[in-house]
Amino acid sequence: MERTQDSSLSLKESLYVTGNESTALHTVDIWQPKNGIKSNGIWLVFIHGGAWRDPLTDSKSFQPAVSDLWNSDSAKSIAGFASINYRLSPYPNKVEAPSSPDDPSRNVCYPAHLSDVEKALLYLEAHYQIANRYVLIGHSAGATMAMELQTCSLPNPLAVLGIAGIYDFDGLLEAHHHPTYKEFMENAFPDRSTWKKAAPCTNLSLDNLYERAKLVIISYSDDDELIEVGQAKSMLERIKAGPAPQGRVHVVKATGHHDEMWEGDGHVLAGVIRESLELIQNDI
Ligand SMILES: N[C@@H](CC(=O)c1ccccc1NC=O)C(=O)O
């Protein structure tokens, strides 16, 4: 499906899984300049949050930041934007949009969300050759997935940017006693024996995709009311304990509440991305 939003950008919603396995959430939104392709420009690839279950937080959460970035000086270095939808875990008590047990797009658990993101990255590589020129950006559960991805055959990112991510699962439940946290974590990761491997802070693999990036950037807001600052601190320690040279790891501060980072006019998310692009450009 083709749509227009900014006059000089075209938006296409592509299916990255086809055939019997395809569901309504196997889509990736792709924004590209109408006036010609920048063959060596940067791709910004976004993975949304929403606790692996909220259908109201989807690929469209990147749209305000896309508009902001496209209308700024950063546009000259950008070849395209992509925002990935992936199957969700059940959420039958979501009042506005309860999941039904026979909806194949809303009844999965780990690692299905992650394998969808992998497929979307492979689709983007096959169609747009994003390897070595894309910034992988995740917010909240999307940042968890950005840091969970393993290299396998995935395209190497230029940088990985995790914003307000959940990286230490046990730490999250220790810090928050509201039943929602246990509910969404157990929904997405019902088998506790997978937690050590699934949580980026406790996974000791050397094959993390972020290890192949030139820069790893951790972003958080002191005013995030849903995710404690300790999550970002623990992830920074984890990255610094890995084989990555320390100079590759950066902190870019965000501002505002958890969802204010992408909501509204998207200027917080766009600002964090802009600062990250500057770090990348200074590094090249
Ligand atoms: N809106 C979500 C909650 C949510 O997104 C969330 C809540 C607490 C901590 C992190 C969250 N999201 C991470 O992706 C829900 O309705 O379950």
PDBQT file of the ligand as one rigid body, heavy atoms in Angstrom, charges set to zero:
ROOT
HETATM    1  N1  LIG A 301       1.115  -0.033  27.297  1.00  0.00    +0.000 N 
HETATM    2  C1  LIG A 301       1.590  -1.327  27.775  1.00  0.00    +0.000 C 
HETATM    3  C2  LIG A 301       2.541  -1.137  28.926  1.00  0.00    +0.000 C 
HETATM    4  C3  LIG A 301       3.895  -0.790  28.457  1.00  0.00    +0.000 C 
HETATM    5  O1  LIG A 301       4.122  -0.554  27.294  1.00  0.00    +0.000 OA
HETATM    6  C4  LIG A 301       4.967  -0.783  29.455  1.00  0.00    +0.000 A 
HETATM    7  C5  LIG A 301       4.645  -0.691  30.807  1.00  0.00    +0.000 A 
HETATM    8  C6  LIG A 301       5.671  -0.704  31.760  1.00  0.00    +0.000 A 
HETATM    9  C7  LIG A 301       6.981  -0.806  31.355  1.00  0.00    +0.000 A 
HETATM   10  C8  LIG A 301       7.316  -0.893  29.996  1.00  0.00    +0.000 A 
HETATM   11  C9  LIG A 301       6.293  -0.883  29.051  1.00  0.00    +0.000 A 
HETATM   12  N2  LIG A 301       6.568  -1.019  27.706  1.00  0.00    +0.000 N 
HETATM   13  C10 LIG A 301       7.687  -1.543  27.162  1.00  0.00    +0.000 C 
HETATM   14  O2  LIG A 301       7.744  -1.851  25.965  1.00  0.00    +0.000 OA
HETATM   15  C11 LIG A 301       0.462  -2.224  28.206  1.00  0.00    +0.000 C 
HETATM   16  O3  LIG A 301      -0.696  -1.831  28.064  1.00  0.00    +0.000 OA
HETATM   17  O4  LIG A 301       0.734  -3.350  28.624  1.00  0.00    +0.000 OA
ENDROOT
TORSDOF 0
